[in-house]
């Protein structure tokens, strides 16, 4: 394995592919001023692509016998709508929440699906176009945004803001403030601080688990693809090398097929949790 002509060990290869193209230097210290440019680029690009696909489906929809593309989109829309009806009981809220859930599912599915591309494809293109010299970085180009914790936590934070909005819209600012200090243990003044603390912990825990669940699954899947790629990189004209090369093809194919289920399931789970949390914002304790 190599990067910019330098031979890498297996550990160095994986660490290299876990690096991001950033606005600052690669560092182990958490720095919120640093932006992962590759994650931001692919997230925005796939978001635009997802919106275009949905817009294209809406524009080309016909009242007659639908084509395959229209039928697939209609099935997806009906699935999301039925889930939204079962969780969010306000018809007025569903006018925004259902399209939001659909957008979340399509966007996350597309970002997850980037994991099916060859792990060295875009770093290779990036390196041989000489762009690493322009940005003053090595050939870092990580293309799975949902394997980046900053992206998944950003999505979870966005869902939290929607939940806070509906808490205030449905219950009123005063009603929600009253709920924060009286639920879940009661309205006694001595319990107000405890209730408020429990509410804050609940919002924090839901947001953290929402983002971490998606990140953990996609990060683990990405690591497995890196390990399979190492098997292909060890190919030589020897018994062991040939065996590893064949193993690379077989294992890569099996894991890619299985990973299609994972990327779809993770997008569905994130969407369902979004609906559940927004639905909870409509319910009074």
C-alpha positions in Angstrom: 0.0 0.0 0.0 1.2 3.5 -0.7 0.3 7.1 -0.5 2.0 9.7 -2.7 4.6 7.0 -3.6 5.4 6.1 0.0 5.0 2.5 1.1 2.7 2.2 4.1 2.2 -0.6 6.6 -1.3 -2.0 7.2 -1.7 0.2 10.3 -0.5 3.3 8.5 -2.7 2.6 5.5 -5.8 2.5 7.7 -4.8 5.6 9.7 -4.2 7.4 6.5 -7.6 6.6 5.1 -9.3 7.7 8.4 -7.8 11.1 7.9 -9.8 14.1 6.6 -9.0 16.9 4.3 -9.2 19.7 6.8 -8.9 23.5 7.0 -6.1 22.9 9.6 -3.5 20.4 10.3 -4.3 16.8 11.3 -4.3 16.7 15.1 -5.5 14.4 17.9 -6.7 17.5 19.8 -10.3 18.4 19.4 -10.5 21.8 17.7 -14.0 23.1 16.8 -12.4 25.7 14.4 -11.3 22.9 12.0 -13.7 21.9 9.2 -13.6 18.5 7.5 -13.8 19.8 4.0 -14.3 16.4 2.4 -17.2 15.6 4.7 -18.8 19.0 4.0 -18.3 18.7 0.3 -19.8 15.2 -0.1 -22.6 16.0 2.3 -23.7 19.0 0.4 -23.2 17.3 -3.0 -25.3 14.3 -2.0 -27.9 16.5 -0.4 -28.3 18.4 -3.6 -28.4 15.1 -5.6 -31.1 13.7 -3.2 -33.2 16.9 -3.6 -32.8 16.8 -7.4 -34.0 13.1 -7.5 -37.1 13.9 -5.5 -37.8 17.0 -7.5 -37.4 15.1 -10.7 -39.8 12.4 -9.5 -42.4 15.0 -8.5 -42.0 16.8 -11.9 -42.3 13.7 -14.0 -45.2 12.2 -12.0 -48.1 11.2 -14.2 -51.7 10.1 -13.4 -51.4 7.0 -15.6 -49.4 3.9 -15.2 -46.2 5.0 -13.4 -42.8 4.0 -14.7 -40.3 2.2 -12.5 -38.6 5.3 -11.2 -42.0 7.0 -10.3 -43.3 3.7 -8.7 -40.1 3.4 -6.6 -40.4 7.0 -5.3 -44.1 6.6 -4.7 -43.5 3.5 -2.6 -40.9 5.4 -0.6 -43.2 8.4 -0.1 -46.1 6.2 1.0 -43.9 4.3 3.4 -42.7 7.5 5.1 -46.2 9.0 5.1 -47.6 5.9 6.8 -44.9 6.0 9.4 -45.4 9.7 10.1 -49.2 9.2 10.5 -48.6 6.5 13.1 -46.2 8.6 15.2 -47.1 12.3 14.6 -50.8 12.7 15.1 -51.0 16.3 14.1 -52.0 16.6 10.4 -50.7 20.2 10.3 -47.3 19.1 11.6 -47.1 16.2 9.2 -47.1 18.7 6.3 -43.6 19.6 7.3 -42.5 16.5 9.3 -43.2 13.9 6.6 -41.2 15.7 3.8 -38.5 16.3 6.4 -38.4 12.6 7.3 -38.3 11.6 3.6 -35.4 14.1 2.9 -33.5 12.7 5.9 -33.9 9.1 4.7 -32.8 9.8 1.1 -29.9 12.0 2.2 -28.5 9.6 4.8 -29.0 6.7 2.4 -26.9 8.4 -0.3 -24.2 9.4 2.2 -24.1 5.8 3.5 -24.0 4.4 0.0 -20.7 6.1 -0.6 -19.2 3.3 1.4 -19.8 0.9 -1.5 -17.2 2.7 -3.7 -13.6 1.4 -3.8 -11.8 2.8 -0.8 -8.8 4.0 -2.8 -10.7 5.4 -5.8 -11.2 9.1 -4.8 -8.0 9.4 -2.8 -6.2 8.1 -6.0 -8.0 10.6 -8.2 -7.4 13.4 -5.7 -3.7 12.6 -5.5 -3.1 12.3 -9.2 -4.9 15.5 -10.0 -2.3 17.2 -7.8 -5.0 18.8 -5.6 -3.2 17.7 -2.4 -0.5 20.2 -3.3 -3.1 23.0 -3.7 -4.6 22.4 -0.3 -1.3 21.7 1.3 -2.4 18.3 2.5 -1.8 14.6 1.7 -4.2 12.7 -0.5 -6.8 12.7 2.2 -10.3 12.4 0.7 -12.8 10.6 2.9 -16.0 10.1 1.0 -18.4 8.6 3.6 -19.8 11.6 5.5 -21.8 9.5 7.9 -18.5 7.9 9.1 -17.6 11.4 10.4 -18.9 12.1 13.9 -19.2 15.8 13.2 -21.7 15.1 10.4 -23.9 12.6 12.3 -23.9 14.8 15.4 -24.8 17.8 13.2 -27.7 15.9 11.8 -28.8 14.9 15.3 -28.5 18.5 16.5 -30.7 19.6 13.6 -33.4 17.1 14.8 -33.0 18.4 18.3 -33.7 22.0 17.1 -36.8 20.8 15.2 -38.0 19.1 18.4 -37.5 22.2 20.5 -39.4 24.2 17.9 -42.4 21.9 18.1 -42.3 21.8 21.9 -42.7 25.6 21.9 -45.2 25.6 18.9 -47.5 22.9 20.2 -47.4 23.6 24.0 -46.5 27.3 23.9 -43.4 28.8 25.5 -45.2 29.0 28.9 -46.6 25.5 28.7 -43.3 24.0 27.7 -41.5 25.8 30.4 -44.0 24.5 32.9 -43.5 21.0 31.6 -39.7 21.3 31.9 -40.0 21.9 35.7 -42.9 19.7 36.6 -42.3 16.5 34.6 -41.6 13.7 35.3 -41.7 13.8 39.1 -44.5 16.3 39.8 -45.2 20.0 40.4 -43.8 20.4 43.9 -41.4 23.4 44.0 -38.7 21.3 45.6 -38.8 19.0 42.6 -38.4 21.7 40.0 -34.6 21.6 39.8 -34.6 17.8 39.6 -37.2 17.8 36.9 -35.4 20.4 34.9 -32.1 18.4 35.2 -33.8 15.2 34.1 -35.3 17.0 31.0 -31.9 18.4 30.0 -30.3 14.9 30.4 -33.1 13.4 28.3 -32.6 15.9 25.4 -28.8 15.4 25.6 -29.0 11.6 25.7 -31.4 11.4 22.8 -29.3 13.7 20.7 -26.1 12.0 21.5 -27.4 8.4 20.9 -29.1 9.6 17.7 -25.8 10.8 16.2 -23.5 8.1 17.7 -25.6 5.2 16.5 -25.4 6.2 12.9 -21.7 7.1 13.2 -20.7 3.9 15.0 -22.3 1.6 12.4 -20.9 3.4 9.4 -17.5 3.8 10.9 -17.3 0.1 11.7 -18.4 -0.8 8.1 -15.8 1.5 6.7 -13.1 -0.1 8.7 -14.1 -3.6 7.4 -13.8 -2.3 3.8 -10.3 -1.0 4.7 -9.3 -4.4 6.0 -10.7 -6.2 2.9 -8.7 -3.7 0.7 -5.5 -4.7 2.6 -6.1 -8.3 1.4 -6.2 -7.1 -2.2 -3.1 -5.0 -1.6 -1.2 -8.1 -0.5 -1.7 -9.9 -3.8 1.5 -11.4 -5.2 2.2 -14.3 -7.6 2.6 -16.8 -4.7 0.2 -19.2 -3.0 -0.4 -16.9 -0.1 -0.7 -13.8 -2.3 -3.1 -15.5 -4.7 -5.2 -16.8 -1.8 -5.4 -13.2 -0.3 -6.3 -11.8 -3.7 -9.2 -14.3 -4.1 -10.2 -13.6 -0.5 -10.3 -9.9 -1.3 -12.8 -10.4 -4.1 -15.0 -12.9 -2.3 -15.0 -11.0 1.1 -15.5 -7.7 -0.7 -18.5 -9.0 -2.6 -20.1 -10.6 0.4 -19.6 -7.6 2.6 -20.8 -5.1 -0.1 -24.0 -7.1 -0.6 -24.6 -7.3 3.2 -23.7 -3.6 3.6 -26.5 -2.6 1.2 -28.8 -3.8 4.0 -26.9 -1.9 6.6 -26.8 1.4 4.8 -30.6 1.2 4.2 -31.4 0.1 7.7 -29.3 2.9 9.3 -31.1 5.5 7.1 -34.4 4.0 8.1 -33.6 3.9 11.8 -32.4 7.6 11.8 -35.6 8.6 10.0 -37.8 6.7 12.5 -36.0 8.2 15.5 -36.5 11.6 14.0 -40.2 10.9 13.7 -40.4 9.5 17.2 -38.6 12.5 18.8 -40.7 15.0 16.9 -43.8 13.0 17.9 -42.7 13.1 21.6 -42.5 16.9 21.3 -46.3 16.9 20.5 -47.1 14.8 23.6 -47.6 16.3 27.0 -46.2 14.6 30.1 
